[in-house]
């Protein structure tokens, strides 16, 4: 019987081995002949998992378009049988779990296709995983003895399929490398972003998108030692791999950079053997914390970006500047070699990776390296904003607690940008760097990163207190929590009679969500244009007044209002009188009814898909409020009377033809409202009938032109190799400014005294002469942190950033800076809500 069992087992294993197929055998075509749809990629990995006992698939979520997200995990049979203990041991190294590890297995996570139209990645992922998984590959078995490989073949399935379906429709039967051929011109918005046109490679720290949030939940279960992120770049660039370029964040450990060099030299030798071009130490830095290389780096891993030349334009093959045809097959081969190199290097350095990983967490949690060690968030001011910030900390695994009553503390006051003395209360929150997420904590709260080089790939400042609009302090000393954090209990509102009106606050994004929900239910809402007092309580301008008058015929009116308030955890105040002690009574014309906004968002060619996506996501996923999307190219055909709000995302202004401008402005004068963001503002600058201008006077304009001419004269003599550095002198890369807000205007309601804008452009506009300058940079002292070019920084004083100009019965809202930037600049969302729901009512 035992012999029969053994024979059957051998037979079963033999059948499994015979059933295993390479990608070419499974798909029915050679990799590189076409782009593979995501569902076929899923099917192939399911095939391997069903036929190989040492392959495991973990489905960690789904996309907005309901495509599955998964990773494939592979190691030696011995490691796979002990996988859970290996995983827990690794968490013990971080301090996230108690105990001493008994295993030393390298954790190598490789991610592909986070940008959907950089589609060589997924094709290469199949090739690479098969080489590692192939039972006939003896070398691979050695690699897996001390390594767990976690491979995500496609982190952005929605974007990848958007690109794949389009390309497969447009490609020629014969390879057509002509760059002018249709298949090399991907239409708007392209496959790079996800469903909501958000860049998932810039979302790691913020986790605004479900793909990112779900991935990081899985990431926290494994905490890899090595994280390799595969991309593509322009077709005329050969291949980039680590080590990274300057600026490197000062928190990057010596070993983290050393390992990048080890990998780079190993990969270079392989490319040299094949005679392939490549470059290192250029362009791709390690600073901004929300990338697929930096966020893992700040979580103890060696994060690395890999970039093959090609990208969406290249398709199956396209001519580069030298006249050579860069094929998909070639791109797959190069990316595959870079991936196998990472597997080899991880195996050769497995013990070192595990040891240095443990050292990283132990040293940083006990002796944080950065200047600021503790951060205090004032919890008694704008608790809704504080709650939103704490949710982000939870997503990132950052610990915090109550500060308790303490006096005589000193730290950097984020509001003033200067050192100040302060005290704490029982409601204040303390976050210190003496914890497993030490480095990430310091980086997310640091007022400004130390720049070793001003030429950066992304923004240079992102401090959470500014983004969330909370009062906070950064301390150079350790401050431990006095008490474990317990979320304050929300006491639900209840229906108690039939009050004349319900009052709700207006100073956080959650209040805008509540208002949107009320309007969606057909409930009429008003808001106070002036502060008022009633029943011994004070209420700010912008307070929502949900009056029974106008809602008395609505079924279950009271229950609906109360249920929605409880859903968003908003404490309502009920009143039986419209007579106020101070201010305007509820029947005053200064208590404005909110007419339902009927919103249209412009999209299409020429519009920033990223800014479009930020707005689209805000309406659908945060406000849950309807909007129509109009193709900008067809604007002349549309009946704009169906809408009363028209949002123009960035980069659209130059496409506003003279006829369309006239049509839009006739609509505005009849009562419509335009919200123009960033570059879209330029469509109205220095135009007849508008007060928007770059310069306040002709004399100021002449002086600026004279200065620009003088600079151009100097630049002509600058060394050629300094051209990039000269170019950034007129740009901004995440410069934070404290604006003076007109809190008496609806656009400024709820923003408070300290509102911070994130400036990512060099645009500068004078104060409006015939409008309201709601948000201004009053002087040079308004600058806080972040990079801004020396040529434009002095000119930002006395400039308008957010303003409103009346046109007939309508308005134009100017937003020189993007308040929705990457959906993480939380405080800007209330500004956008003001523009949509309150301005012009």
C-alpha positions in Angstrom: 0.0 0.0 0.0 2.9 2.3 0.9 4.6 1.6 -2.4 1.4 2.3 -4.3 1.0 5.7 -2.5 4.6 6.6 -3.3 4.0 5.7 -6.9 0.9 7.8 -7.1 2.6 10.7 -5.5 5.5 10.6 -8.0 3.0 10.3 -10.8 1.1 13.3 -9.6 4.3 15.4 -9.3 5.3 14.3 -12.8 1.9 15.4 -14.2 2.2 18.7 -12.5 5.6 19.3 -13.9 4.5 18.4 -17.4 1.4 20.7 -17.0 3.5 23.8 -16.2 3.8 26.2 -19.1 6.0 29.0 -20.0 4.3 32.3 -20.8 4.6 31.6 -24.5 3.1 28.1 -24.2 0.2 29.4 -22.0 -0.6 32.6 -24.0 -0.1 31.1 -27.4 2.3 33.8 -28.6 5.8 34.9 -27.8 6.2 37.7 -25.3 6.7 40.9 -27.3 4.4 40.0 -30.2 1.5 41.8 -28.6 0.4 43.4 -25.3 -1.3 41.0 -22.9 -4.7 42.0 -21.4 -4.8 41.9 -17.7 -7.2 39.0 -17.4 -4.8 36.8 -19.3 -2.0 37.8 -17.0 -4.2 36.8 -14.1 -4.9 33.5 -15.7 -1.3 32.8 -16.3 -0.3 33.3 -12.7 -3.3 31.3 -11.5 -2.0 28.5 -13.8 1.4 28.6 -12.1 -0.1 28.7 -8.6 -2.2 25.7 -9.4 0.6 23.6 -10.8 3.6 24.6 -8.5 3.4 23.9 -4.8 5.9 26.6 -4.0 3.9 29.4 -5.6 1.1 31.2 -3.7 -1.2 34.0 -5.0 -2.5 36.6 -2.5 -5.4 38.7 -3.7 -5.1 41.9 -1.8 -8.0 43.9 -3.4 -9.5 45.2 -6.6 -9.5 48.4 -8.7 -12.2 50.9 -9.2 -13.1 49.0 -12.4 -13.2 45.8 -10.4 -10.1 44.2 -11.8 -8.2 42.0 -9.3 -5.0 43.1 -7.5 -2.7 40.3 -6.5 0.9 39.3 -5.8 2.6 36.0 -6.5 4.8 34.7 -3.7 7.5 32.1 -4.4 10.4 30.6 -2.4 11.9 27.2 -1.8 9.5 24.4 -0.7 11.1 24.5 2.8 10.6 28.2 3.1 7.0 28.0 1.8 6.2 25.4 4.5 7.5 27.8 7.1 6.3 31.0 5.4 4.1 32.4 8.2 6.9 32.1 10.7 9.3 33.8 8.3 6.8 36.6 7.8 6.3 37.1 11.6 10.1 36.9 12.2 10.5 39.8 9.8 7.9 41.9 11.6 9.9 41.2 14.8 12.9 42.8 13.2 11.0 46.0 12.8 9.7 46.1 16.4 6.1 45.9 15.1 5.9 42.5 16.9 7.8 41.5 20.0 10.2 38.6 20.0 13.6 37.5 18.5 13.7 36.2 14.9 14.9 32.7 14.4 15.1 32.9 10.5 17.1 35.1 8.1 15.4 35.0 4.8 15.6 38.0 2.4 12.2 39.7 1.5 12.3 40.9 -2.1 9.2 42.6 -3.5 9.2 43.5 -7.2 6.4 45.7 -8.5 5.5 46.2 -12.2 3.2 48.5 -14.2 2.2 51.1 -11.6 2.0 53.4 -14.7 -0.4 51.6 -17.0 1.1 52.6 -20.4 4.6 51.6 -19.3 3.3 48.2 -20.3 6.6 46.4 -20.9 6.7 45.9 -17.2 3.9 43.3 -16.9 5.2 41.4 -20.0 8.6 41.3 -18.3 7.1 40.2 -15.0 5.7 37.1 -16.6 9.1 36.2 -18.1 11.0 36.9 -14.9 8.6 35.0 -12.6 8.7 32.0 -14.9 12.5 31.9 -14.9 12.4 31.9 -11.1 9.5 29.4 -10.9 10.6 27.0 -13.6 11.3 23.6 -11.8 14.0 22.9 -14.5 16.0 25.9 -13.5 18.5 24.7 -11.0 20.0 28.1 -10.5 16.7 29.6 -9.5 16.3 26.9 -6.8 19.5 28.2 -5.2 18.2 31.8 -5.3 15.1 30.8 -3.5 16.8 29.0 -0.6 17.3 32.2 1.3 14.8 34.5 -0.3 11.0 35.1 -0.5 10.1 36.8 -3.8 6.9 38.8 -3.8 6.0 39.8 -7.3 3.1 42.2 -8.2 2.8 41.8 -12.0 0.5 44.8 -12.4 -0.2 47.4 -9.8 -2.4 49.5 -12.1 -4.7 47.1 -14.1 -7.2 49.8 -15.1 -4.5 52.0 -16.6 -2.8 49.0 -18.2 -5.9 47.7 -19.9 -6.9 51.3 -21.0 -3.6 51.3 -22.9 -3.6 47.7 -24.0 -7.1 47.8 -25.5 -6.4 51.1 -27.3 -3.1 49.9 -28.7 -4.4 46.5 -29.8 -7.1 48.3 -31.8 -4.7 50.8 -33.5 -1.6 48.7 -34.2 -0.7 47.8 -37.8 -0.5 44.2 -38.9 3.1 44.7 -40.0 5.4 46.4 -37.4 5.2 50.1 -38.1 8.0 52.0 -36.3 7.2 55.3 -37.9 6.8 57.8 -34.9 4.1 59.7 -36.8 1.9 56.6 -37.2 -1.4 56.7 -35.2 -0.4 53.8 -32.9 2.4 56.0 -31.5 0.0 58.8 -30.4 -1.9 57.7 -27.3 -5.1 59.7 -26.9 -6.1 61.7 -23.8 -5.9 60.8 -20.9 -3.5 57.9 -21.7 -3.0 54.8 -19.8 -0.5 56.1 -17.3 -2.9 56.9 -14.4 -5.6 54.7 -12.7 -9.4 54.9 -13.2 -9.6 58.4 -11.6 -6.5 59.5 -13.6 -4.4 59.7 -10.4 -0.7 58.9 -10.5 -0.4 55.8 -8.3 3.4 56.2 -8.1 3.0 59.5 -6.2 0.3 58.2 -3.8 2.2 55.9 -1.5 2.3 58.1 1.6 -1.1 59.7 1.0 -3.0 56.5 0.0 -5.9 58.4 -1.5 -6.5 55.7 -4.1 -7.9 52.2 -3.2 -5.1 50.5 -5.1 -2.5 52.1 -2.9 -4.3 51.7 0.3 -4.9 48.0 -0.3 -1.3 47.4 -1.4 0.1 49.1 1.7 -2.1 47.0 4.0 -0.4 43.9 2.4 3.0 45.6 2.5 2.7 46.1 6.3 2.2 42.4 6.6 5.5 41.6 5.0 7.8 44.7 5.3 10.2 43.7 2.5 14.0 44.3 2.6 14.2 45.1 -1.1 11.6 46.9 -3.2 12.1 47.2 -6.9 9.7 49.4 -8.9 9.7 48.9 -12.7 9.0 51.8 -15.1 9.6 53.1 -18.6 11.0 56.4 -19.7 11.3 58.2 -23.0 12.3 56.2 -26.0 15.6 58.0 -26.5 16.8 57.1 -23.1 18.4 53.6 -22.9 18.0 52.2 -19.4 18.2 53.6 -15.9 18.9 51.6 -12.7 20.3 52.4 -9.2 22.2 53.9 -7.6 19.9 56.9 -7.4 20.7 60.6 -8.1 21.0 63.4 -5.7 19.3 64.8 -3.7 19.2 61.8 -1.4 17.2 62.4 1.7 19.5 62.7 4.7 17.6 59.9 6.5 18.8 57.3 3.9 21.2 55.0 5.7 24.7 54.2 4.5 23.7 50.6 3.8 20.6 51.5 1.9 22.8 53.5 -0.5 25.6 50.9 -0.4 23.2 48.2 -1.5 21.9 50.4 -4.4 25.6 50.5 -5.6 25.9 46.8 -5.2 22.8 46.2 -7.3 23.9 48.8 -9.8 27.4 47.3 -10.3 25.9 43.8 -10.6 23.3 44.9 -13.2 25.9 46.9 -15.1 28.0 43.8 -15.6 25.1 42.0 -17.1 24.3 44.9 -19.4 27.9 45.2 -20.4 28.0 41.5 -21.3 25.1 42.2 -23.8 26.5 45.5 -25.0 23.5 47.4 -23.8 23.5 51.1 -22.9 22.4 52.3 -19.5 22.9 55.2 -17.0 22.9 55.5 -13.2 23.1 58.3 -10.6 21.0 60.7 -12.8 17.6 62.3 -12.7 15.8 59.9 -10.4 16.4 61.1 -6.8 15.2 59.8 -3.5 13.4 62.6 -1.7 9.6 63.0 -2.2 8.1 60.4 0.2 5.2 59.1 -1.9 7.1 57.3 -4.6 7.4 53.5 -5.0 11.1 53.8 -4.2 11.2 56.4 -1.4 8.2 55.2 0.7 9.7 51.7 1.0 13.1 53.3 1.6 11.6 55.3 4.5 10.2 52.0 5.8 13.6 50.3 6.0 13.8 48.7 2.5 16.2 49.4 -0.3 13.8 51.1 -2.7 14.9 51.2 -6.3 13.4 52.5 -9.5 14.1 50.8 -12.8 13.4 52.7 -16.1 13.6 51.2 -19.6 13.4 53.5 -22.6 10.2 53.1 -24.6 7.0 53.9 -22.7 3.5 54.2 -24.3 4.6 55.8 -27.5 7.0 52.9 -28.3 4.2 50.3 -28.7 5.5 47.1 -30.3 8.3 49.1 -31.9 9.3 52.6 -32.8 12.2 54.5 -34.2 14.3 56.4 -31.7 16.3 59.6 -32.5 19.2 57.5 -33.9 16.9 55.7 -36.4 17.1 52.4 -34.5 13.8 50.5 -33.9 13.2 49.9 -30.2 11.0 46.8 -30.0 8.8 45.5 -27.2 10.8 42.3 -27.4 14.0 44.2 -26.7 12.4 46.2 -23.9 11.2 43.0 -22.2 14.6 41.4 -22.4 16.3 44.4 -20.8 13.7 44.7 -18.0 13.9 41.0 -17.4 17.6 41.0 -16.9 17.3 43.9 -14.4 14.7 41.9 -12.5 16.8 38.7 -12.4 19.7 40.8 -11.3 17.7 41.9 -8.2 16.8 38.3 -7.4 20.4 37.3 -7.6 21.7 40.1 -5.5 19.1 39.6 -2.9 20.1 35.9 -2.6 23.8 36.7 -2.4 23.2 39.3 0.3 20.3 37.7 2.2 21.9 37.6 5.6 23.2 41.1 5.3 19.8 42.4 4.1 18.1 40.8 7.1 20.7 42.1 9.6 20.8 45.6 8.3 17.0 45.7 8.2 16.9 44.9 11.9 19.6 47.4 12.6 17.8 50.1 10.7 14.7 49.8 12.9 16.6 49.4 16.1 18.9 52.3 15.7 16.2 54.7 14.4 13.6 53.9 17.0 16.1 54.4 19.8 18.1 57.3 18.4 16.3 59.2 15.7 18.7 61.0 13.3 16.7 64.0 12.2 16.5 67.4 13.9 13.0 67.1 15.1 12.1 64.1 17.4 8.6 64.9 18.5 5.5 66.5 17.0 2.6 68.0 18.9 -0.8 68.5 17.2 -3.2 70.7 19.0 -6.4 68.6 19.4 -8.8 71.3 20.7 -8.8 73.2 17.5 -10.6 71.9 14.4 -10.9 68.3 15.7 -12.4 67.2 12.4 -9.1 68.1 10.6 -7.1 66.4 13.4 -9.2 63.3 12.9 -8.5 63.3 9.2 -4.8 63.6 9.9 -4.8 60.7 12.4 -6.5 58.5 9.8 -3.5 59.1 7.5 -1.1 58.2 10.3 -3.1 55.0 10.9 -2.7 54.1 7.2 1.0 54.5 7.5 1.3 52.6 10.7 2.5 55.6 12.7 1.9 55.5 16.5 0.7 58.5 18.5 -1.0 59.2 21.9 -2.4 61.9 24.1 0.2 64.5 25.2 -1.4 65.3 28.6 -1.1 68.6 30.5 2.4 70.0 30.2 3.9 73.4 30.2 7.2 75.1 29.3 7.7 73.2 26.1 9.5 74.6 23.1 9.5 73.8 19.4 9.0 75.1 15.9 5.6 76.7 15.5 4.5 75.6 12.0 2.3 78.7 11.8 5.0 81.2 12.2 7.9 79.1 11.0 9.8 80.1 14.2 10.7 78.6 17.6 8.1 79.2 20.3 7.1 78.2 23.8 3.9 76.3 24.2 1.9 74.0 26.5 -0.2 70.9 25.9 -3.6 69.7 27.1 -5.4 66.4 27.5 -6.8 66.7 24.0 -3.4 67.3 22.2 -1.7 64.6 20.2 2.0 63.7 20.4 3.8 61.8 17.7 7.4 61.0 18.4 10.1 59.3 16.4 10.9 56.7 19.1 8.8 54.0 17.3 9.2 51.5 14.5 8.0 54.1 11.9 10.6 56.5 13.1 12.0 57.7 9.8 8.6 57.9 8.0 7.2 59.9 10.9 10.1 62.5 10.8 9.9 62.8 7.1 6.1 63.4 6.9 6.2 66.0 9.6 9.5 67.7 8.7 8.9 71.3 7.7 11.4 71.1 4.9 13.7 68.4 3.5 17.4 69.2 3.6 18.4 69.7 -0.1 21.8 68.7 -1.2 20.9 69.7 -4.7 18.0 72.0 -5.8 17.4 70.0 -9.0 14.7 67.6 -7.9 12.3 65.2 -9.6 9.3 66.3 -7.5 8.1 68.6 -4.7 10.4 69.5 -1.8 7.9 70.2 1.0 4.8 68.3 2.2 4.6 68.8 6.0 1.3 67.3 7.2 0.3 70.2 9.6 0.3 72.5 6.5 -1.6 70.0 4.4 -4.3 69.4 7.0 -4.5 73.0 8.3 -3.8 72.1 12.0 -1.8 73.9 14.6 1.3 71.9 15.5 4.8 72.1 16.9 8.0 70.3 16.0 10.3 69.6 19.0 14.0 68.8 19.0 13.6 66.7 22.1 11.7 63.5 23.0 8.2 63.9 24.3 6.4 60.7 25.1 2.7 60.3 25.2 1.2 60.6 28.7 -1.7 58.4 27.8 -2.7 55.9 25.1 -4.9 57.5 22.4 -8.6 56.7 22.6 -10.8 58.0 19.9 -13.3 60.4 21.4 -16.8 58.9 21.7 -19.3 60.5 19.3 -22.6 61.1 20.9 -25.2 60.5 18.1 -27.8 63.1 17.4 -31.3 62.0 18.0 -34.7 63.2 16.7 -36.2 65.2 19.5 -39.4 66.9 18.4 -39.5 69.1 15.4 -37.0 72.0 15.9 -37.3 75.1 13.6 -33.7 74.6 12.4 -30.6 72.5 12.7 -27.2 74.2 12.8 -24.0 72.5 11.5 -20.4 73.8 11.5 -18.3 74.6 8.4 -14.6 74.3 8.8 -13.5 70.9 7.5 -13.9 68.7 4.4 -16.3 66.4 6.3 -18.7 69.3 6.6 -18.7 69.6 2.8 -19.5 65.9 2.5 -22.4 66.4 4.9 -23.7 69.3 2.8 -23.4 67.3 -0.4 -25.4 64.4 1.2 -28.1 66.8 2.3 -28.5 68.2 -1.2 -28.5 64.8 -2.7 -31.5 64.0 -0.5 -33.3 67.0 -1.7 -32.9 68.9 1.6 -32.7 72.6 1.3 -29.8 74.3 3.2 -28.8 77.8 3.9 -25.6 79.3 5.2 -24.8 82.4 7.3 -22.8 85.1 5.5 -22.0 86.7 8.9 -21.1 85.3 12.3 -24.0 85.1 14.8 -24.9 84.2 18.3 -27.9 82.3 19.5 -28.7 80.5 22.7 -25.5 81.7 24.3 -23.3 80.1 21.6 -21.3 81.7 18.8 -21.4 80.5 15.2 -18.9 81.4 12.5 -19.7 82.7 9.0 -20.4 79.7 6.8 -22.4 77.9 9.4 -25.0 75.6 7.7 -28.6 76.4 8.6 -31.1 73.6 7.8 -34.4 75.3 8.3 -37.8 73.5 8.4 -39.2 76.2 6.1 -38.9 74.7 2.6 -38.4 71.2 3.9 -41.6 70.7 5.7 -43.1 68.6 3.0 -40.1 66.3 2.7 -40.9 62.8 4.1 -38.8 61.9 7.2 -37.1 65.3 7.0 -35.9 65.2 10.6 -34.8 61.6 10.6 -32.8 62.1 7.3 -31.0 65.2 8.7 -30.1 63.4 11.9 -29.1 60.2 10.2 -26.8 62.0 7.8 -25.2 64.0 10.6 -24.6 60.8 12.5 -23.1 59.2 9.4 -20.5 61.9 9.2 -20.3 62.3 13.0 -21.3 65.9 13.0 -22.9 67.4 16.2 -26.0 69.3 15.3 -27.5 72.2 17.3 -31.3 72.4 17.2 -33.1 75.7 17.7 -36.7 76.7 17.8 -36.2 80.3 17.0 -34.9 82.2 13.9 -34.2 85.2 16.1 -30.5 85.5 16.9 -28.9 87.4 19.8 -26.2 88.9 17.6 -25.9 88.9 13.9 -28.4 88.3 11.2 -31.7 86.5 11.8 -32.4 83.4 9.7 -34.8 85.2 7.5 -32.3 87.9 6.5 -31.1 88.1 2.9 -27.6 87.6 4.3 -28.6 84.1 5.2 -28.2 82.6 1.8 -30.1 79.7 0.3 -27.8 77.2 -1.4 -29.1 76.7 -4.9 -28.2 73.1 -6.0 -24.9 73.3 -7.9 -25.1 71.6 -11.3 -21.5 71.0 -12.0 -19.7 70.4 -15.3 -16.1 69.4 -15.4 -14.1 70.0 -18.6 -11.8 67.2 -19.8 -10.1 66.1 -23.0 -7.1 67.0 -25.1 -4.9 69.8 -23.7 -6.2 69.4 -20.1 -4.1 68.2 -17.3 -5.4 64.6 -16.8 -3.9 64.7 -13.3 -5.8 67.8 -12.2 -8.9 66.6 -13.9 -8.6 63.3 -12.0 -8.1 65.0 -8.7 -11.4 66.9 -9.2 -13.3 63.9 -10.5 -12.1 61.8 -7.6 -13.1 64.5 -5.1 -16.6 64.7 -6.4 -17.3 61.0 -6.8 -15.4 59.4 -4.0 -15.2 62.1 -1.3 -18.3 64.3 -1.8 -20.3 61.6 -3.6 -21.8 64.5 -5.6 -22.9 64.3 -9.3 -21.1 66.1 -12.0 -21.1 66.0 -15.8 -17.9 65.6 -17.8 -17.7 67.7 -21.0 -15.2 67.3 -23.8 -13.4 70.6 -24.1 -13.1 70.2 -27.9 -16.9 70.2 -28.2 -17.6 73.0 -25.9 -19.1 75.1 -28.7 -21.8 72.5 -29.2 -23.0 72.2 -25.6 -26.0 73.9 -24.0 -24.3 75.4 -20.9 -27.7 76.4 -19.5 -27.9 72.9 -18.0 -25.2 73.8 -15.6 -24.4 76.6 -13.1 -20.8 75.6 -12.3 -18.1 75.0 -14.9 -14.7 73.8 -13.6 -11.7 74.3 -15.8 -8.8 72.2 -14.7 -5.2 73.2 -15.3 -3.5 73.5 -18.8 -6.8 74.3 -20.5 -6.7 78.0 -20.9 -4.8 78.2 -24.2 -7.5 76.1 -25.8 -10.2 78.6 -25.0 -10.9 80.0 -28.5 -12.2 83.5 -29.0 -15.7 82.2 -29.9 -15.8 79.8 -26.9 -14.6 82.5 -24.6 -17.4 84.7 -25.7 -19.9 81.8 -25.3 -18.6 81.0 -21.8 -18.7 84.6 -20.6 -22.2 85.1 -21.9 -23.2 82.1 -19.8 -21.3 83.6 -16.8 -23.0 87.0 -17.1 -26.4 85.1 -17.1 -25.6 83.6 -13.7 -23.0 80.9 -14.3 -19.8 80.3 -12.3 -16.4 79.4 -13.6 -13.7 77.8 -11.4 -10.4 78.1 -13.2 -7.4 76.3 -11.7 -3.6 76.9 -12.3 -2.8 77.3 -16.0 -6.5 77.7 -16.8 -6.4 81.1 -15.1 -4.2 82.4 -17.9 -7.2 82.2 -20.2 -8.6 85.4 -18.5 -5.4 87.3 -17.8 -5.0 90.7 -19.5 -8.2 90.2 -21.5 -10.7 93.0 -22.1 -13.4 93.0 -19.5 -11.3 91.1 -16.9 -9.3 92.7 -14.1 -6.9 89.8 -13.9 -3.4 90.8 -14.8 0.2 89.8 -14.1 1.1 93.4 -13.3 -0.8 96.1 -11.4 0.4 99.0 -13.5 2.0 99.6 -16.9 5.1 100.9 -15.1 5.3 97.6 -13.1 5.0 95.7 -16.4 7.8 97.7 -18.0 10.1 97.2 -15.0 9.4 93.4 -15.1 10.1 93.2 -18.8 13.3 95.2 -18.3 14.5 92.8 -15.6 13.6 89.8 -17.7 15.6 91.1 -20.6 18.6 91.7 -18.3 18.4 88.2 -17.0 18.3 86.8 -20.6 21.4 88.7 -21.4 23.2 87.2 -18.4 21.9 83.7 -19.2 23.4 83.8 -22.7 26.8 83.8 -21.1 26.0 81.0 -18.6 27.9 77.7 -19.1 25.9 75.2 -21.2 26.0 72.5 -18.6 24.3 74.9 -16.1 21.2 75.1 -18.4 19.0 72.8 -16.2 20.0 74.7 -13.0 19.1 78.0 -14.7 15.8 76.6 -15.8 14.6 75.8 -12.3 15.3 79.4 -11.2 11.8 80.4 -12.5 9.9 77.5 -11.1 8.5 76.3 -7.7 8.6 72.8 -6.5 6.2 72.6 -3.5 6.9 75.9 -1.9 4.6 76.5 1.1 3.2 80.0 1.6 0.9 81.3 4.4 -1.9 83.2 2.8 -3.8 86.1 4.2 -7.4 84.9 3.9 -10.4 87.2 3.6 -12.6 85.2 6.0 -15.6 87.5 5.3 -15.9 86.2 1.8 -17.6 82.8 1.1 -14.5 81.5 -0.7 -12.7 82.0 2.6 -15.3 80.6 5.0 -14.0 78.0 7.4 -10.4 78.2 6.3 -9.3 80.0 9.5 -6.5 82.6 10.0 -3.7 80.3 8.9 -4.2 78.8 5.4 -1.3 77.4 3.5 -1.0 77.0 -0.2 1.4 74.6 -2.0 2.9 76.4 -4.9 4.0 74.3 -7.8 4.2 76.9 -10.5 5.9 80.2 -11.2 2.7 82.1 -12.0 2.2 85.4 -10.4 -0.9 87.7 -10.6 -1.4 91.2 -9.3 -4.3 92.0 -6.9 -7.6 92.2 -8.6 -8.9 95.8 -9.0 -12.5 94.9 -9.7 -12.8 91.7 -7.7 -12.2 90.2 -4.2 -8.7 89.1 -3.3 -9.6 86.3 -1.0 -6.2 84.6 -0.6 -3.1 86.7 -1.1 0.7 86.5 -0.4 1.0 89.9 1.4 4.8 90.0 1.7 8.0 87.9 1.5 7.5 86.8 5.1 4.6 84.7 4.0 7.1 82.1 2.6 7.5 79.1 4.9 9.4 76.2 3.3 10.1 74.4 0.1 11.9 75.2 -3.1 11.1 78.2 -5.2 13.4 79.7 -7.8 15.4 82.8 -6.8 14.2 84.7 -9.9 10.6 84.5 -8.9 10.6 84.3 -5.2 11.0 88.1 -4.7 8.1 88.7 -7.0 5.5 86.6 -5.1 4.9 89.4 -2.5 1.7 91.3 -3.0 0.2 88.7 -5.3 -3.3 87.2 -5.6 -3.5 83.4 -5.3 -7.3 82.9 -4.8 -9.8 85.5 -6.0 -13.3 86.1 -7.3 -14.5 88.5 -10.0 -18.1 89.2 -10.6 -19.4 89.2 -14.1 -23.0 90.3 -14.5 -25.0 87.8 -12.4 -22.1 85.3 -12.4 -18.6 84.9 -11.1 -15.1 83.7 -12.2 -13.2 82.1 -9.4 -9.4 82.2 -9.9 -7.2 79.5 -8.3 -3.6 80.3 -9.2 -2.4 77.3 -7.1 -4.1 73.9 -7.3 -5.9 73.3 -3.9 -6.6 69.7 -4.9 -2.9 68.7 -5.4 -2.7 64.9 -5.6 -5.8 64.8 -3.3 -3.5 64.9 -0.2 -3.6 68.7 0.4 -6.6 68.2 2.6 -7.2 71.8 3.6 -7.5 72.8 -0.1 -10.6 70.6 -0.4 -12.6 73.0 1.8 -11.6 75.9 -0.5 -12.9 74.0 -3.5 -16.1 73.2 -1.7 -16.5 76.9 -0.9 -16.1 77.7 -4.6 -18.7 75.1 -5.6 -21.3 75.4 -2.9 -21.1 78.9 -1.4 -19.6 81.4 -3.8 -22.2 83.3 -5.8 -25.2 82.0 -3.8 
